[in-house]
Amino acid sequence: QDYTWEDHGFSLMNRLSPDVGQLLDEKFQVVYNLTYNTIAMHCGVDTSVLRRAIWNYVHCVFGIRYDDYDYGEVNQLLERNLKIYIKTVACYPEKTTKQIYTQFWRHFKHSEKVHVNLLLLEARMQAALLYALRALTRYMT
């Protein structure tokens, strides 16, 4: 809550290496905003709330929480099997199995499941960067 990518991490990364900071920010934005506006067999769906829930759940798993986000959305939108999958891939990737992959979102396309993977891996990377950049900020001050 007191150290975010948008407010702190990006600006420090930009000072250290403008090209890398900009590329990372663009990469995070592309994955976060990626959508076909479909969920399973439903078209024309605004998936931004779901994407935000996945992103914030990954950050939450790593101890990063935001005061301005209602974490009730996570429990409302992410089924138990999806949470198990996200936590396994983010924290224990070596324990990821085909079984837990097939357990969540059974009626969804594989491309939608791949998007979940992209979201969770980029959110995980951003969380790791936030911890590293925060430590660097503390060291520099």
LINUR-V469891 format. One record per backbone hydrogen bond with DSSP energy under -1.0 kcal/mol. NH is the residue of the N-H (numbers start at 1). CO is the residue of the C=O. If there is no record, write none. Layout:
<<NH:CO> <NH:CO>>
This chain:
<<8:4> <9:4> <10:5> <12:8> <13:9> <14:10> <15:11> <16:12> <17:13> <21:17> <22:18> <23:19> <24:20> <25:21> <26:22> <27:23> <28:24> <29:25> <30:26> <31:27> <32:28> <33:29> <39:42> <42:39> <45:37> <51:47> <52:48> <53:49> <54:50> <55:51> <56:52> <57:53> <58:54> <59:55> <60:56> <61:57> <62:58> <63:60> <64:59> <69:66> <73:70> <75:71> <76:72> <77:73> <78:74> <83:79> <84:80> <85:81> <86:82> <87:83> <88:84> <89:85> <90:86> <91:87> <92:88> <95:92> <96:93> <101:97> <102:98> <103:99> <108:105> <113:109> <114:110> <115:111> <116:112> <117:113> <118:114> <119:115> <120:116> <121:117> <122:118> <123:119> <124:120> <125:121> <126:122> <127:123> <128:124> <129:125> <130:126> <131:127> <132:128> <133:129> <134:130> <135:131> <136:132> <137:133> <138:134> <139:135> <140:136> <141:137>>
